Amino acid sequence: MMILPNKKDAIHKAWLYRLLEAIADDRHLSRVLYFKGGTCASMLGWLDRFSVDLDFDYAGDKKDIGQTRKMLEGLFASLGLSVKDKSKNGIQYFLRHDDSGSDRKILKVDASFPLFRASKYAPMRFLEIDRILICQTKETMFSHKLAAIMDRFKKTGNIAGRDIYDIHYFFMNGFEYDAGVIKERTGKGVKEFFSELADFISKKVTEKVISEDLNSLLPHDKFVRMRSVLKREVMSLIKDEIKRLEHPVQGNR
């Protein structure tokens, strides 16, 4: 169950669930949109923070993207969501709802294309909406979260504190990552990748970066506890992983 930082977030959560339920009930959309990201992880109990967007991988043919966009836009209209902005060619929408009790009015829906060949997917049941959706596996999701930290900075110049928090949570809960996904997405072996990631976090991630992104996604008491230790603990976890890769023992990756 997705955790709510404050009661007003219940309205945004309700809209996320309404839209996701409608996608799951559509034969075409549920077949071509593979759920991923923070909202997926939170709903499956793989993550203990709030998340505000719906992220997917697009598994359909490129020639059918137009049809998928048309079907999504019809679905948005049927739910009473207005499109405030959208990608001209891809699948990315910024939707507005007008519930007066919510501070969050914009809901982002995004689908990435093409798929990475190494990514793996499986059907998962979402108990809160009683629906099954095809999702990234836990290992694939962790791998993409790891790669997203530097990738986001290269593309936008931004760092998301939630990415740092998420890999910390995945490491601390013993999640495995998929070396093939990291290799395909970054072009690097895992040891080289983790060395570069440690250097990047050391130089670029500050408490301010962490605070700006996470303060509205965690309950206040947990945010205060994590803010000052998150960078140090992530650095330690990555360095431990590098040591394991340098000195493998039987049974380890």
Protein Blocks (a to p, Z undefined) as FASTA:
>chain_A
ZZdfbfklmmmmmmmmmmmmmmmmpmklmmmmccedjklmmmnopaccdcfbdcdddfbd
fklmmmmmmmmmmmmmmnopacfbdcfklccdddddfbfkbcblbdcddddddddfkbcc
dddddfklopacddddfklmmmmmmmmmmmmmmmnopacfklmmmmmmmmmnopacdfkl
mmmmnopafklmmmmmmmmmmmmmcfklmmmmmmmmccfklmmmmmmmmmmmmmmmmmmm
mmmmmmccehiZZ
